[in-house]
Amino acid sequence: MQMTQPLSRAILFIEEFRKIDPDISAPVALVLLHIARKPGITNRELGKLLGMAKSTTSRHIAFLSKELGKGLITYSEDLQDRRYKVIKLTPEGERVVRSLLHFIGDEGA
């Protein structure tokens, strides 16, 4: 069974997430990756996409946010519906995502 290289990259990927916070949860990591994949996604879209309650989604956004947490995302009111937030990566968030992609062998992203 020759899985050493892919497993090593997976371990490095997870360890890079742990640099954000040693206790980061998989759902928080997924939130960050979905925001990276779709800049400008709303908290409502994220919640639906991940099957999370509104309060859970809000908590994860706060954890990652520039305003309240780790400084990896920023958000503003959705101009079409003020109940929602439009979410994007900060420059630090973009750096973290680029670093994560490096570990899975996607340097061009």
Beta strands, then each sheet from edge to edge (+ up, - down):
strand 1: 41-42
strand 2: 73-77
strand 3: 85-89
sheet 1: 1+ 3- 2+
end
